Amino acid sequence: MSGPADPAAHVGAGPPAVGEPPRQPAGDLAARQAALVAALVAGGELPSGFAAGPMAAARLALLRKRAGEVARQWPRLAAGLGDAWWDTFHEWADGRPGSGSLRDGWDLARALRDRGGLPALGAEELVEREAAGRYDGRTPPRPRRLPAVARAGGAVAVQVAGRVRLVRAARR
């Protein structure tokens, strides 16, 4: 029996077929794909060979999709911001890689709280989440095991035995 021990070892070997683009090493392709993803979702530099207009449109579409996902996870935050939701989210998220809609909303709510721009509905939602879970901004949120109290924007929430109660509503 002649030939290689692993028939897949030569798949893709040799010159490209007529009409195919030249092959590139897998590492180069992975690096180019990573640069493209970074440009689309994390504000990275535009890779060579891509037109700026279509890339900007794709970035904006992905940012709008992400804003919708965060609004579904954090409906009271989005409702509290009303017509300012898109502009607020766009300003905060542009150039920032996503962490998932739950974490993105949590980070946005905390950023708004820290700069005094958290609406009352968002404050109530934030304190309920803070009372129910532990989130350090780096790792996924985890449920709290012990009783907890959380405060933001005048709202106060208490968590005991896994149940969260809003004790005081935020100032409106």
N, C-alpha and C positions, 0 to 999 in steps of 0.2 A: 504494500500500500504506500503510495507516494503522496506528497503534499503536506501542508502544515497540519500540526496536531489540532489546532483550533481553526476551523474554517472561517470564523468571524474575524480572525486576526488580519485578514487582507481586505475586508470590506472597506471600500472607499480608497484603497491603495491604487496607485498608478495615476496616469494623467486623467483629467476630467474628460467626459464625453464631449463630442462636438456640440456646441451651443450652450454648454454649461459654463457658469462663471468659474474662475480659478478657485481651487479649494484653499481654505485658510486653516491654520492649526486651530484645534479646538480651544486652546487657551486664549487665542486672539479673539475668537468669536465670543467667548464668555465675557471677555473684558469689554468688547463692543456692546454686548447686550446689557451689561451692568451700567455702562455709561448712558445708554439710551433710557433705561429705567430711571436712573438718577436724574436725567434731564427732564423726564416726564413727571415724576412725583416728588422729587426732593430738591428741585431748584438747581440741579447740576448744570454744567456747561453743555451747550448744544454740540453733539458729536459731529464730526465732519461727515459730509455727504447727506445731511438732512436739511430740508428747507425750513427756515425759521417760522414762516406763516402757518403751515400745517402742524408743526410741532407746538406752537403756541395754542392753536385751537384744540389739539389733543390734550395738552396740559390743563387748559381751562375746563374741558369736558370731564376729565378725571377729577379735578378739584370740585366741580359741581356734584359729581356722583358721590364723592367722599362727604361733602356737606349734607347731602340727602341721607346718607347712612348715619351720620352723627345725629342729625335731627330725629331720625327714627329711634335712636338709642336714648336721646336726651330731648324728648318732646317739649317739656316745660321750659327748658333753656331756650330752645328755638322759638317757642311761642312768646316767651318773655321779651325776646329781642325783636320779634315781629318783622317788619320790613328791613330792619338793620341786620337780620341774621346773615344773609349772604355776604354783605360787605364786611361784617365782623369776622365771620369765619374765614373769608378769603384773606383778609389782612393777617390773621393769626396763622393760618395754615400754609400760606404761600412760601415755598422754599423749605418747608418742614416735612420730613418723611412721615407717613402715616404709621400709627401704632395700633390700628383697629378702632372701630367707631366708639366703643365704650371708653377706651383710654384717651382717644382724641377729645371726646366731649368732656371728660374729667379734667384733662389738662387745660382745655379752653376755659371751662368754668372757673378753675383755680386762677388762671391768668386774669380773667375778668374780675374776680373777687379781689385779687391783689392790687389791681389798678382802680378799683372802685366803680367798675362798670357792669357788675353783675345784677341783672334785673331780679325782682322779688321772686318770680316763679322759678328762675334758675337757681336762686339761693336756696329755696326750699328743696329743689331736686338735689342740689349738691349736698346739703346737710343730711338728707336721707341716705345718699350714697356713702358719704363719709362715715355715718353711724353704722351702716350695714357692712362696710368692707374696709379693708386696709389697702391703700395704694400709695406706693412710694414714688411714683413717677417714672420708674424704670422697669419694674417687673409687673406681671399681670395682677390685678386686684384679687384679694383673697377675702373670704368671709371672716368677720370677727367672731371670736369664740366667747369673749367676755363682754359684759355690758359696756356700752359706749355712749358718749354724748358728743354731738357735733354742733357747731355754730357758724353761721355766715349770714351777713346782711340782715341781722336781727332775727333770723329763723333759728330755731333750736329743735334738734331731733334727738331722740333717745332710742337705743337699741337694747332690748333685754330678751334673752332666750330666742334670738333670731328674728324677733318682730321689731319693726321700726315704727315709731310713732312721732309725728310732727307735734311737738309740744307747744311751740309758738311760731306763728306764721311770720314771714318776713315783712318788714315795713314796706308799705306800698306808696 
